[in-house]
Amino acid sequence: MSRFNALFLLLALLWGAASFTGCEKKDWRLPEKVHWDRDMCERCKMAISERKYAVDVVDPTTHRHYKFDDIGCAILWFKEEHLDWGDKAIIWVKDGKSGEWIDAKKAWYSTDKITPMGYGFTAYANKADAGSGEVIDFEEVKRRVIKIGR
């Protein structure tokens, strides 16, 4: 085998190994995987275990992800930490029906469920999925969580 062929084969193997080992860059704007019952809420330090209430907050300047067990914890964390990037943050929340990640700022919230930290807000991508009770938007969730303030 010539040196060129050997070098080509080596480079092809290295490129293939890099693809299989996860060296590909991921889009920082997308939510990260939650390691259920192992990842801890950034604010209350409880294990994140309820699959339809998890929250992933992304800092748009550092691209760092912060995980929470309840939308209430995420909102109060912003207030308590006095973060200057809060309005620009990307906030993902799990949909209460499908369990898929959705944009928390565009979601609709029911107010009558029992949530991990007791704030009672469950997110839905579609307003109709939120049920027949009271349905509110993200801004109203923020107002109510801050008013509760625990």
N, C-alpha and C positions, 0 to 999 in steps of 0.2 A: 504494500500500500504506500502510495506516495505521501510525502509530508503534507501536501495540500489536502489530499483526501482525509488524512488523519486529523488535521486541524479543522476541516469542515465538519467531520463527524463529531469531534469534541465540542465545537460550538453549538451544533444542533442538539446534542445531549444536554448541555448546560442550559440552553434556552428552554428546552422542554421541561427540565427539572424546575426552573424558575417559575414556569407557568403552573406547575402542580403544587408548589410550596406556598402559594399565596403571595407572591411578590408583586402581583398586579395592584395598581393603585385603585383604591375605592373612593367613591364620591363622598367627601366629608359632609355634604349637606343631607345625606340620607341617614335614617336612624341606624344605630348600631344594634347588633344582636344583644338581647338580654339573656343573661345566665340566671335563669329562674332559681330562686331560693339561695343564690350566692351573691349576686350584685346587691349592693346596699343603696338605699335611698340617700341622696346627697344631704338632705336636711335632717331627717329623723333617724337615719342609720338603721332602719329596719330592713330586713331582706325583702326584695321585690319578688312576690310570689303570685299575686293576682294578675292573671294574664290579660284582663280587659281593662286595666287601670294604669298600666305603666306609662311613664312619660320620659321622653328623651329630649333634652334641651341642648342645642348646639350653639356654642359661642362663634359668631361669624368672623371674629378677628383671629382667634387662636385655633379654631376648628375643633376645640375640645368638646367632648360630650359629657353631659351630666345626667344621671338617671334618677328617677323618682318613682315612688310607689303610688302616688296620688296627685292629681292636678293641683290640689290645695297645697301640698308640700312645695311644689315647683313655684307657685305664685308667691307664697310667703318667703321662700328662699331668695327670690329676686328682691323683695322688699328688705329683708333682713341684711342681705349682703351689700346693698346699695350699689348694684352693678350698673355701670354706665351703658352697657350694650343690651340691656333688657328689651328695649323696643325693637331692636334689630335681630334678636335671637330667633332661631328656627326652633319651633316647639312641635314635637311629634307626640301624639297620644294614641293609645290603642282604641279602636272602635269597639263600643260596647256590644255590637251585634256580631260583626265579622272577626274581630280580634286583629284586624290589619292596622298598620300605622296610618294615621291621617293627620292633616295639618290642624293643630289645636286651635289656631286663630280663626279657621274657617268652619270648625265643627259646631254642632248643635249639642246642647247638654240637657239631659233630664236632671231633675232635682230630687228624685225620690228613691234612689238606690242606696244600699249600704256599701260604702267604699272602704278601702283599706284603712284610711286614717279618719273616716267619719265625716268628710266634707259633703258627701252625697251627690257629687256631680259625675255623671257618666257621659262620655263623648260619643257622638254619632256623626257619620259623614252626611247622612240624609236626615232632614228634619222629621220626616214621617217615621223613621225608625226610633226616634226618641220617645215615642209613646203618646198617649192622649193626655197626660198630665202637663205640668208646667215645663216649657221648653225655652231655654235661654241661650244667648250667644256668649262668646268668650269674654267680651268686655264685662258683661253682667256677672259671669263667674268670678272674674278678678275682683269686682267690687264686693261681692258677697264674701269671698274668702278673706279679703283684707278686713272686712267688718267683723267676721268671726274671730280672726286673728290668733288662733292658738297654735 
